[in-house]
Amino acid sequence: MSPRRRRVDDPLWKSILEQTFSHFLRFIFPDADAIFDLSRPFDYLDKEFETLFPPENTGRGVRYVDKLVKVFLKDGREQFVLCHVEIQSNKGRGDLAERMFRYFYRIWDRYKVPITAIAILADESKGYRPVVYSQEFMGTSLRYDFNSYKILDQEESELRSNRNPFSVIVLTALLAIINKKVTDEGLKEIKHDLYEEMMKREMDKGTRQGLYDFLTYYVSFDNEEVLSIFEEEIKTKIGRSDTMGTQEYLLDKAEKKGIQKGKIEGKREEAIAIALEFKKMGLPIADIAKGTGLSIEEIEKR
């Protein structure tokens, strides 16, 4: 029996973009340091974005990850740029260009500031590459162009030679597409290779932890025990226990959502949502229970 398709955890893009956003800007825009004031903190407008665009039912297996980020310019002006980033790992309904345009005009209507939009396409369809939305009727026409970055178009060798930490993120996504039916043992070797690539690049501890989480959890193992083996092998490789294990990963994610080490503070529904997300990732039920404060039975029946 051939291995089944691997489950990809798209929501991890949301956190890794925040952890690597300056690297992301430098990766996408070669002149980023001359344009953006990267010494100023970024403002992530997720709540504002959800106000403009409430979550919608995009269909089974189709999920979008959107980031709206305020980025200040380096030329001294008070003006700022809103970088809208969309990651799409599934072609979906094929309406990305129209949706990008709707995002543009509603964000412009709300903020009245320049906008640069980047669509990261992590799908496996070679012919799917939207870059423009246009319409015309009786002498009236409109055209909206946006940045589009197709992961499948990237050369693996170029990503490996790129010293920008964000190249490891793209390499992880590219290898996930290329090796979508690899065995657990093969996947473990790929993750070790990605770990070695990460260690070749200079970055701060927080960024390195973010990259480690992404390469570890972005593509799941069929057998959850292999995840524990991989983590132990990494600990042995570096000679100390400073990697974030599965339980710590769960607790860290839970804490960021207002849940501290299993103590639910009036956020039961949120805890259930987190538990379901981790269950889909294939993480151990016992660890999910410890991280959210829910019972094993409660998680299993959902």
C-alpha positions in Angstrom: 0.0 0.0 0.0 1.4 3.4 -1.0 1.7 6.1 1.6 -1.3 8.5 1.8 -1.1 12.2 1.2 0.5 14.1 4.0 -1.6 16.5 6.1 -0.2 20.1 5.9 -0.9 22.5 8.8 -1.6 25.8 6.9 -2.3 27.8 10.1 1.4 27.6 11.1 2.0 30.2 8.3 0.3 32.8 10.5 2.7 32.5 13.4 5.8 32.0 11.3 5.2 35.2 9.4 5.1 37.2 12.6 8.2 35.5 13.9 10.1 36.1 10.6 8.5 39.2 9.1 11.6 41.3 8.6 13.3 38.3 7.0 10.1 37.8 4.9 10.2 41.4 3.6 13.9 41.1 2.7 13.2 37.8 1.0 10.4 39.1 -1.2 11.8 42.6 -1.8 15.6 42.8 -2.4 15.5 46.6 -1.6 13.5 46.2 1.7 16.2 47.7 3.9 16.2 50.9 1.8 12.4 51.2 1.8 11.1 49.9 5.1 12.2 51.1 8.6 12.8 47.6 9.9 14.0 49.0 13.3 10.4 50.0 14.1 8.0 47.3 15.4 5.4 45.8 13.1 1.7 46.1 13.8 -0.2 42.9 13.1 -3.8 43.9 12.3 -5.4 40.4 12.4 -8.4 41.6 14.4 -9.0 44.6 12.1 -8.7 42.2 9.1 -11.3 39.9 10.6 -13.6 42.9 11.1 -13.4 43.7 7.4 -13.5 40.1 6.3 -15.3 37.8 8.7 -14.1 34.1 8.4 -16.0 32.3 5.7 -16.7 28.7 4.9 -14.2 28.2 2.0 -15.1 24.5 1.5 -13.6 21.3 2.8 -9.9 21.2 2.5 -9.5 24.8 1.5 -8.1 27.3 4.0 -6.7 30.7 3.6 -4.2 32.4 6.0 -4.2 36.1 5.8 -1.9 38.6 7.5 -2.4 42.4 7.4 0.7 44.2 8.7 1.5 47.8 9.2 5.0 48.5 8.1 6.6 52.0 8.4 8.8 53.5 5.7 12.4 54.5 6.1 12.3 57.9 4.4 11.0 59.7 7.5 7.4 60.2 6.5 4.6 59.3 8.9 3.1 57.3 6.1 3.0 53.6 6.4 2.3 50.6 4.1 -0.1 47.8 4.8 1.3 44.6 3.5 -1.4 42.1 2.9 -0.1 38.6 2.7 -2.1 35.6 1.6 -1.0 32.0 1.7 -3.0 29.5 -0.4 -2.0 25.9 -0.3 -5.0 24.8 -2.3 -6.3 26.2 -5.6 -9.8 26.2 -4.1 -12.5 27.9 -6.2 -9.9 29.7 -8.3 -11.1 33.1 -7.2 -8.0 34.3 -5.5 -7.4 37.3 -7.9 -10.9 38.6 -7.3 -10.6 38.1 -3.6 -7.3 39.9 -3.6 -8.9 42.9 -5.3 -11.8 42.9 -2.7 -9.2 42.9 0.0 -7.4 45.8 -1.6 -10.4 48.1 -2.0 -11.8 47.5 1.4 -8.5 48.0 3.1 -7.9 51.1 1.1 -11.4 52.4 2.0 -10.7 51.8 5.7 -7.1 53.1 6.0 -6.4 55.3 2.9 -2.7 54.3 2.8 -0.6 52.6 0.1 -0.9 48.8 0.0 1.4 46.2 -1.3 -0.2 42.8 -1.5 1.7 39.5 -1.7 0.0 36.1 -2.5 2.2 33.1 -1.5 0.9 30.2 -3.5 1.8 26.9 -1.8 -0.5 24.7 -4.0 0.7 21.9 -6.3 -1.0 23.1 -9.5 1.7 24.1 -12.0 -0.7 26.1 -14.1 -2.3 28.1 -11.3 -0.6 31.5 -11.0 -3.0 34.4 -10.5 -1.3 37.8 -10.7 -4.0 40.2 -11.9 -7.7 41.0 -11.6 -9.4 42.9 -14.4 -12.9 43.8 -15.6 -14.2 45.9 -18.5 -17.7 47.1 -19.6 -18.6 49.7 -22.2 -15.5 51.8 -22.0 -14.9 51.4 -18.3 -12.1 49.1 -17.3 -10.2 48.2 -14.1 -7.0 46.3 -13.6 -5.4 45.3 -10.3 -2.0 43.7 -10.3 -0.5 42.1 -7.1 2.7 40.3 -6.2 2.4 36.5 -6.5 5.1 34.1 -5.2 4.7 30.6 -6.5 6.6 28.1 -4.2 6.5 25.4 -6.8 8.4 27.6 -9.2 11.4 27.9 -6.9 14.7 26.1 -7.4 15.7 24.0 -4.4 19.4 24.7 -5.0 18.8 28.5 -4.9 16.8 28.2 -1.7 19.6 26.2 -0.1 22.2 28.8 -1.1 20.0 31.7 0.2 21.2 32.8 3.7 17.9 34.5 4.5 16.2 32.4 7.3 12.9 32.7 5.4 14.3 30.6 2.6 14.1 27.6 5.0 10.3 28.2 5.3 9.9 28.2 1.5 12.2 25.2 1.3 10.0 23.4 3.8 6.8 24.2 1.8 8.5 23.2 -1.5 9.7 19.8 -0.2 6.2 19.2 1.3 4.7 19.6 -2.3 7.4 17.5 -3.9 7.4 14.7 -1.3 3.7 14.6 -0.5 3.6 10.8 -0.4 6.9 10.1 1.3 7.1 7.5 4.1 7.4 8.5 7.7 11.1 7.5 7.7 11.7 9.5 4.5 9.8 12.5 6.1 12.0 12.3 9.2 15.1 12.5 7.0 13.7 15.5 5.2 13.1 17.3 8.6 16.6 16.5 9.7 17.9 18.0 6.4 15.7 21.2 7.0 17.1 21.4 10.5 20.6 21.4 9.2 19.7 24.1 6.7 18.2 26.2 9.5 21.4 25.9 11.6 23.5 27.2 8.7 21.8 30.6 8.9 22.2 33.4 11.4 19.1 34.4 13.4 18.0 35.2 16.9 16.8 32.5 19.3 13.1 33.3 18.9 13.3 33.2 15.1 15.2 29.9 15.3 12.5 28.4 17.6 9.9 29.6 15.1 11.6 27.9 12.2 12.1 24.7 14.2 8.4 24.6 15.1 7.5 25.2 11.4 9.7 22.5 9.9 8.7 20.1 12.7 4.9 20.5 12.5 4.1 21.8 9.0 3.9 18.3 7.6 2.6 15.6 10.0 3.8 12.1 10.4 1.3 9.2 9.9 2.6 7.6 13.1 2.8 10.2 15.9 5.5 8.2 17.7 7.9 9.2 14.8 7.6 12.8 15.9 8.9 12.0 19.4 11.8 10.0 17.8 12.6 13.0 15.6 12.7 15.4 18.6 14.9 13.0 20.6 17.3 12.7 17.6 17.5 16.5 17.4 18.3 16.7 21.2 21.0 14.1 20.8 22.4 16.0 17.7 22.8 19.3 19.6 23.9 17.6 22.9 21.3 19.4 25.1 17.5 19.4 25.7 16.6 22.9 24.4 14.2 21.9 21.6 10.6 22.4 22.2 8.8 19.1 22.6 5.2 18.3 21.6 3.8 19.1 25.1 5.8 22.4 25.3 4.6 23.3 21.8 1.0 22.8 22.9 1.4 24.8 26.1 3.1 27.6 24.2 0.3 27.8 21.7 -2.3 27.6 24.4 -0.7 30.3 26.5 -0.6 32.7 23.5 -4.4 32.2 23.2 -5.0 33.1 26.9 -4.9 29.6 28.3 -2.2 28.8 30.9 -1.0 25.3 31.4 -4.4 23.6 31.4 -6.2 26.3 33.4 -9.2 27.5 31.4 -10.1 31.0 32.2 -13.6 31.4 30.8 -12.4 30.3 27.3 -13.8 26.8 27.1 -14.9 27.1 23.5 -11.5 28.4 22.5 -9.8 25.5 24.3 -12.0 23.1 22.3 -11.1 24.8 19.1 -7.4 24.5 19.9 -7.7 20.9 20.8 -9.5 20.1 17.5 -6.7 21.9 15.6 -4.0 19.9 17.3 -6.0 16.6 16.9 -6.1 17.2 13.2 -2.3 17.7 13.3 -2.0 14.2 14.7 -0.5 15.2 18.0 -0.9 12.8 21.0 -4.3 13.1 22.7 -2.7 13.0 26.2 -0.4 16.0 25.3 -3.4 17.9 23.9 -5.3 17.3 27.2 -2.3 18.6 29.2 -2.0 21.6 27.0 -5.6 22.7 27.0 -7.0 21.4 30.3 -9.6 19.3 28.6 -10.1 15.6 29.5 -8.9 12.9 27.2 -12.4 11.5 26.8 -13.7 15.0 25.9 -11.1 15.3 23.1 -11.5 11.8 21.8 -15.3 12.1 21.3 -15.0 15.2 19.2 
